[in-house]
Amino acid sequence: MERARRISLISRLLLLAALVTAAPAMAATFDGEWNVQIASSNAACSSGTSVAIGINNGQVASSNGMVAASGRVAEAGAINVTLTSGMKRAVGFGRLNGSSGSGTWRAAMCSGTWTAQRI
């Protein structure tokens, strides 16, 4: 009985370890430089802006000195990003798939959509 309990515990620990190490490796499939086109659904907000971001091991980082980007990409491609520029802040959600992606974003007074292409 005790041996069966130990084997069960060891099996669970090995499975957990495999899942923890697999997630960053799978998220890394989206690593690289991305060009993000931002569109606004409100005419009073700027639209057509392009932002370059980098992804390294599933972590989002800015490639542009004027805009700071942070966030994460999950193994299935779900992405959440926060962009900040001075006092302005926007959050975006969406999905990356291969070499492209899309989603929505929102800020204090504006919202819209975004599309991304791997560079």
Summary of the structure (lengths in Angstrom):
residues: 119
radius of gyration: 18.7
end to end distance: 56.8
largest distance: 69.6
contacts: 326
relative contact order: 0.18
helix: 24%
strand: 53%
